[in-house]
Amino acid sequence: MAPAEPLFANNRRDSSLHSEERAADEDTALLGGPRKESSSPLSRASFWREVGLFTWALVATAAVIVLAVFTQHQSLSHGSDHKTPSKPTGKRNLIFMVSDGMGPASLSMTRSFRQFRDGLPIDDTLVLDQHFIGSSRTRSTSSLVTDSAAGATAFSCGLKSYNGAISMLPDHTPCGTVLEAAKKAGYMTGLVVTTDITDATPACFSAHVNIRLEEDLIAQQEVGEHPLGRVVDLMLGGGRCHFLPNTTEGGCRADDRDITKLAQDKYGWNYIDSRKDFDKLELGSNVKLPLLGLFAERDIPFEIDRRNQNDVYPSLNEMAQTALKALEDATADSDKGFFLMIEGSRIDHAGHGNDPAAQVNEVLAYDAAFASVVEFLKRSGEEGILVATSDHETGGLSVARQLHPLYPQYKWFPEVLANASSSAECLAGRLNNHIIQNGKSDKLEEFISEELVRKGLGITDLAEEELQLLMDNPPLSVYTFADMISRRAQIGWSTHGHSAVDVNIYGTAGSEALHGNHENIEIGKFLRHYLDVDVKAITDELVEKLDTFGVSGIARDSWTGRMPSEEDLELAAIHYQPHHG
């Protein structure tokens, strides 16, 4: 039972009481109060010694105040210039990596998972850990909790905007991006992702629309139907359906335009869409730019699932290495280098689904790509840096979970995640496809318990209520599967959306200006400063062409798309839905 009074409240030590009595006597003497001893040469010497000490303390205090005022004056005079590096000179490469949805807890969970799985010591860390330099604040203009569109706009434009904006400002004017400015200045440019290439993060570097839902329009702009023409030299990722007409199998456009054909015929792109074609690139040694590689109809599968389909989909690390080599070779004879954005896109999706097994494997895949970039910079003969961060955290992840009303255990169990061989998304897809093909037959229970739960999740203690929930509500099974593994691992989540927690910043030598805590727009400003490009001039050109540049396709008021309604903004906030097969 809790004590009625604070612990140790009546257990004060005698030495403390005596100390207080001695302090009281000293105070009385210092203030000139009555003293027991009569005046003597010894007491007079003591008096002058105390006067000297008092005078010394007064002078020291004054010196500290003067120094503080001077320092403050310098800070006000120069602002934050002391953190701004000198203008870089000469040829250079900049690789910017985004770990979409990865918060600090994701690193803690993944690090411990990897140590358990591989039998590593407790001081074995991720490559990311070895390049940690600071943290970033993530709010947008419309909310303390940002979305990926506003987050990526902060990186690409160096400006804050509203949730849902693809490099557009709150007044619905476009803001120039660091990638566009780099292309204008003579750099080669690239985008590598594991989600749709038309998704918010890659779109914010290469397109401008009022609402992220306009992925058909984003696809058009990315290939070159853009006020500045073609601004990207290499794009690798998923999202093929937004490039294919609605008359074609696998197409999800609202119109019948074939953007892959437009890209090739009008803008000179080399287009590939299979693992076989990707392998012919020889990890970048056999690439002809511009290159458009779309390897999935929508997202590339989670790494936990993709590794079993390696003959179908390339990994993030393979695509990153290919892009680095291709851009390095393409700029070999140029006085300019390249700008490359690489995104670990599906860390975010694992967070939205509250799937810890999928997330640790996504973070490890991102860490492997990060390591490849670090190695590239070490061996490269050109100047270059790597800067990496997240646009936001997803899921409100906690590496702990209280399962019962009683006081919780101080434990979590990485072995539960190690037993899983499939994502919750994959298992939900299999369940829904099985029901479509076979109905809710007598064999459904066995299929769920044996094929999905035991083999897919590595769970052998399936509860009756869990089985019934999966059978009764297959459309929500993606969340049921994820919760089953989260509870057993004692991993907690507070939301299926984003959170406002600060996210980590990582960097190699040359990124010292980003040490410490920063607004996300400061990262965007650093990128343009390092490349020494004029983003404002790009903004001015885009604004000038707001009313003069036109695009083909469905009639619209502007090349930046429709003005978003309240319904559009709400839909943008819930844009992610798990794919069930």
Secondary structure, 3 states (H helix, E strand, C coil): CCCCCCCCCCCCCHHHHHHHHHHHHHHHHHCCCCCCCCCCHHHHHHHHHHHHHHHHHHHHHHHHHHHHHHHHHHHHHHCCHHHCCCCCCCCEEEEEEECCECCHHHHHHHHHHHHHHHCCCCCCCCCHHHHEEEEEECCCCCCCCCCHHHHHHHHHHCCCCCCCCECECCCCCECCCHHHHHHHHCCEEEEEEEEECCCHHHHHHHCCECCCCCHHHHHHHHHCCCCCCCCCCEEEEECHHHHCCCCCCCCCCCCCCCHHHHHHHHHCCEEECCHHHHHCCHHHCCCCCCEEEECCCCCCCCHHHHHHHCCCCCCHHHHHHHHHHHHHHHCCCCCCCEEEEEECCCHHHHHHCCCHHHHHHHHHHHHHHHHHHHHHHHHCCCEEEEEEECCCEECCCECCCCCCCCCCCCCCCHHHHHCCCCCHHHHHHHHHHHHHHHCCCCCHHHHHHHHHHHHHHCCCCCCHHHHHHHHHCHHHHHHHHHHHHHHHHCCECCCCCEECCCEEEEECCCCHHHCEEEEHHHHHHHHHHHHCCCHHHHHHHHHHCCCCCCCCCCCCCCCCCCCCCHHHHHHHHCCCCCCCC
